[in-house]
């Protein structure tokens, strides 16, 4: 066995053990986090400048824009995301590089020793591990994505970020964050910190009011999209009108597809405009040349990603296209519906697998008129996934006529192929990032 494969097995074994420390997957509280961070010497106090991001949709894309632009500026960038798609290592990027199996195994085993078997959720303990790694490896910036919510999220322990960012807020994780947009926005607004610049995407009125109230209470300068800054497409360019005024920033259109990605890019640019190193007050804004490079080179898997090679692609007839996206809630469904008219030249089939609490009918409703056929599939190895039968029923109730259940993505693709002939079609796989991860792994 090679040292690399041994390290991967050590890391996987540690992750398995850490997953058994608490009876619940999610139990929102910061008490366990504070305890473990204190035992680790409070690494959250020794981080590079932090850009902290919360929201319902667009967090991952915003992370990608920030990372691409800051990297293009020559900065060393840490980042923390969740969930991962294929490998846990994807969650922790150290100075621009995904953490290695050996470093991850050493880190997790050390954290496991310090924690000494005390109860703590998987996300909490692995977030503490990430903070320890970020404090020990030099970097210029840390891009920190919340896992769920904000107020009691394990990432919400940084006292003085360089900036905070709120992406669009909608209904999701209601069983943990509350049954209304207002309740969810209240939870997410708690990443706003005193005297720290905050950037917000355009929000529905209930969320907007709560974010403004929290920013005012904490005396945090708040910049809201469409008000303090604007972003538009003109002559095949992304045009950003800065918060500080002056000449617009004219940049290439972002490499990520969809009108919602223009808005996401604008939020990221605003965050880069206002972010300041809390220790020195120095600006973190890259030069326009670096911003342009970031827009051209940004990438983010499972966000309107076209799969162009691999066994799933090879099984399709010539001229068919296979796409992958993590959209899974009503707000994301509405955003996706705004993109799909560009695909009116070919029939669209959808393969969908969804987690249990998600509003499947609400997701399908804005899409139904544009989806020719729906095939519902299970999300592999996820006991909390919604049954394909319920997903299929939700699709029918939303207005999709041709609906069926299949055992897997591969089986769904084969069923679609057998009943469609060879005329060109597009197939979009979506519904869960957990499903997207299995698709990427299976298509390698």
N, C-alpha and C positions, 0 to 999 in steps of 0.2 A: 504494500500500500504506500503511495506517495505521501510526502509530508503535506501536500496541499489537500489531498482527499482526507487525510487524518484530521487536519485542522477543521475541514468542513464538517466532519462527523462530530468532533468535539463541540463545535458551535451549535449544531443541530441538537445534540444531547443536552447542552446547557439550556437552550431555548425550551425544550420539552420540559425540563425540570422547573424552569421559571414559570411555565404555564400552569403548574400545579400548586402554586403558593397561595392562591386565593380561590374560593369556590365559585366566584363570579368572574365572567370575562370583563364586565364593566361594573364598577362600583365607585361612582364619582366622589372623590374626596382628595384633599391635598395633605392630610395628616400623615399618611404612609410615605408620601413623597418627601415631605420635609424631614421626616425621621431618617430616611435613607440618605438623602443629600447631606444632612449633618454628619452622618457616619462617614461619608466620603470626603469630608472637608469642605463642603459647600462649593462644588465646582461651578454652580450657576453664578457665582460671584466673580469668576475668573474667565469669563467668556469674551471673545471679540464682540464688536458692536452687533446687536441683534435686530433683525427685521422680523417681527412676529406677525403671523397671518392666521386669521380665523374667517369663517364664513361657511356657507352651505355648498355653493358651487364655485368652481374656478380657482380654488386654492392651489391645486397642483400646477395648473397652467401659469398662475402668477409666480409661483416658486421658479418655474422653468424660465420665465422671462427675466426675473431678477438674477438668477444664476448665470444665464447666458450673457447678460449685459455686464455684470460685474467681472466675470471671467474674461470677457473680451477687453476689459480695461486693465487686465494684468493683475487683478487681485486674487488672493487665495481665498476660496469660498468654502465654508462648511455649509451643509444643509441637512435638515431632518424632515422626513416625510412619513406618512402612513396612509393606507397600508402599503406593503410592497406588492409587486406583481408576481415575480418569479422567485426571487431570493430575498431573505430578510436583509441581507447586506445593503440592498437598495435604499433602505431607510436612512442610513448614516453615510454621508459623504464628508470626507476629511480632506480639506485643502484641495478640493476639486476631484478627488479620487474616491470611488466606492470603497468602504472599509474591506480589507482583505479577510479571508477566512481565519488566518492565524491571529490577526489583531482582534477580530471579533470574538474568537474563542477565548483568548487571554482576558479580554475585557469582561465578558459575561461570567467567566469563572471567578474573576476577582470580585465582581459585584455580588455574585452568589455567596461568596465567603463573607463579605462585609454584611450582607443582609441576614445571614445566619438563620435562614429558614423562617423568618417572620412573615406574616401574611402581607401580601402586596399583589396587585393585579399585574398581569403580563405587560400591559402598556406602561404602567407606572414604573416597573423595575427596568424595562428596556429604555425608557426615556431617561431615567437616572443614569443608566450606563452611557447613553449618548452624551449627556452633559459632561460626564467624566472624561470621555474621549475628546470632546470639543475643548475642554479646559486644558488638556495636555498637549494637543497638537496645535502649533501656531497657525493662525489664519487672520485675514483682514476683516471678514464679515461672516456672520452666521445667519442663515435664512431658516427660520423656525416655524414649522407648520403645526397648528394644533391638531390633536387627534379627534376630539369630539367636544363641542361646546366651547368653553373659554374660562368661565369663572373657576371651575374645579378641574380643568384640564391639567394634566401632569406637566405640560409645558409652561403653565402660567405662574412661573416662579422667578422670572427675570424682572428685577425691580425697575431698571432704567434701560428700556430698549432704545435703539436708534430711531425706530419708527414702528407704528403698528398699522396693520392693514385689515380692513373688513371687506371681503368679497361678497357677492350677492347672497342675501339671507332668505331662506324659504323654509318650507316644512320638510323636516328630515329628522330622524332619531327622536320622534316625539315622545317615545316611552321614557327617554332619559332627560330631555331638555324642556318638555312641556308641550301642550297640545296646540298652541297658537304660534304664529310668526312673532308676535310680541314677546311671548315667553322665551322663545329661542333666541331672539335678538338680545334680550336682557342678559342671557347667559354669555353670549358671544361678546357683548359689549365690554365685558369685564377684562378683556386684554388691554383696553385703553388705560394708559398710565398718566399720572400727573405730569404736566409740562412736557409731554412727549408728543411730537407730531403724529397725527393719525390720518390715514387716507381711507376713504370709503367709496366703494362702487355705488352707482345709483341703486337705491333700495326702494322696496314697496313702502308706502307711507307708515305702516306700523313699525317697521324696523328703523326707518329713517328717523322718526321722532325719538325713539329710544337711544339711538346712537348719538344724536345731537344732545340729548339730555345728559348722557354719561360724560361726553366730552366737555360739556359746560361745567358739570359738577367737579370734574377733575382738572379743569383748566388746561385741557389738552387742545392745541390748535387742530382743527378738523378741516380737511379738504375733501369735499364731496364731488364726485364726477358729475359733469354737466353744469356745475356751479363754480367751483374754484378752479377747475381745469376741464378741458374738453379734448376729445380725440375724434378724428374723422378721417375718411378716406377721400383724397383729392388727387386726381391725375395719377392713379396707381401708386400713391404714396400714403403712408400713415402720417397724419399731421396732428401733432400734440401742442395744444396751447397751454403754456406753463402757468403754474400758480403764481409765480412771481411776476408775470407779465413779460413783455418783450417779444422778440421774434418767435414764431412757432418753430418747433423742432420738426423738421421734415425728414422722415425715415423710410426705409423700405417697408413694404407690407410684411407682417410677420409670417413666418413659415407655418405656423399652426393655422388650420383651416376653420372658417366659420365667423359669422359676424360677431358672435359673442367673444371671439378671440381678439377682435379690435378693442372691445371694451376692457378685456383682461389686460391687454398690453398697456392701455392708458392708465389703469390703476397701478401697474408695476412702474411705469415711467414716473407717475406722481410720487410713489414711494421713494424712488431713487432721487427725485428732486428734493424732497424734504428731509431725507434721512441724514442725521448728524451723529458723529461719534460722541456718545454722552460723556466721555472722559475729557475730550479736547474741544468739542464743538465743531470739529472739522467736517466739511461736507463729504458725503459719500457718492456724489453725483458723478457718473462717468462722463467723459467727453462724448460729443455727438458721434464721432467716428466709432467709438466702442458701442454706443447704443444702436447704431446702424448694423454693426456686425452681429450684435445680439439678436436683433429682429430677424436677420437673414438666417442665422444658424440655430435658433431655438428649436428644441425638439422635446417631445414628451410622449412616451408610449401610451397607447390606448386612449388617446384623445384625437378622434377622427384620423386614425392611423390606417393607411392603406397597407395591407399585407401583400407583398409582391413575390414572396418565395416561401417554400416550405411545403410539407405534405398536405396541409389543408388547401393551399392554393393549387397545388399540382393536381388535386382531385377534381377541380372545376373545369368545365369546358372552356375552350379558347374564347376570349372576349369577355368573360365574366370577371367582375371585380369583387374582392373581399376586403371589408373594412371593419375596424374594431374601435369601439368607444365605450367609456365607462358610464355614460349617462344612465341614471337610475331613479330619478325623482321627478315630480311634475314640473318643477322649474327647469330642470335639464331637458325634459321632453319638449317644453315650449321653445327653448333655445335651439334644440335639434330641428324642430319643425321649421324654424326660420332659415335653416341651412338647406333643407331638402329640396326646395324648388330648383336649386342648381342641378339636381340629379333627375330632372323631369325627362331627360332624353332616353332613359332606360327604366324598366320596371324595377322596383325595390322590394326585396325580401328581407325580413328581419328575423334574427335568431335571438331569443331573449331568455336570460336566466336572472333571477332576482332574489334578494334577501327577503326574509319573512315580513318584517314590519313595513316594507315600502308600499306606497300607494300605486299599484300597477295600473289600475284603470285611469288614475290621474295622469300617469306618464303617457299612456297610449292615446288619450283623448285628443291632444293637438296633432298627433301623428297619423291618426287612422286613415284619413283621406289620401295619404301619400304612401301608405304601405300596402303592397299587393298581397303578400302572404306573410304569415307569422308562424314560426315554429318555436314552441316553448321547450326549454331544456332545464335539467337540474344544474345547480351549481355544485360541482364535485367537492366532496369532503367538507361540506359546510352544513352542519346539522340545523342551523337556523335559517336555511334557505327556504324560500317560498316554493311550494310544490308546483311543478310545471302545469298541472291541471288548473290550479288557481290562476296562474299567469295567463294561460290560454283563455280561460273564462273572462278574465279582465279585458283581454284583447277583443273578444267578441262583444262584450258589453260596451266597449268604447267605439265599436263600429267597424272592426276589421273582419271581413267575411271569411277569408280562407285561413283557418287556424287549425293547428294540430300540435300534438305533443310528441317529442322524440327523446330518446334515451341519452343523447350526447350531441355536442356540436358537430362531430364528424357524421353522425347518423342524420342530423338535420340537413347538412349540406348534401348528403347523398339523396335524401328524400326530395329536396328542392330540385336537384339536378335531374332526377328521373322523371319528374312530372312537368318539366318546363321546356324540354327540347334543348336545342343548342343556341337559341337566340340570346344575344348578350343581355346580362342582368347584373344588378348590383346586390350584394348581400352584406347587411350590416349586423354585426354581432354586438349586443350591448346589454345593459341591465345591471351590471355589477363589476367592480374592479376585481373582485375575487374570480369571477368568471373570466375576465380579460386575462388575468394572470395564468389561468390554466390553458387558455387558448395560445398565449405566447409560448408557454412551455411545451405544449403539444406540437406547435408548428415549427420548432427549432430543427 
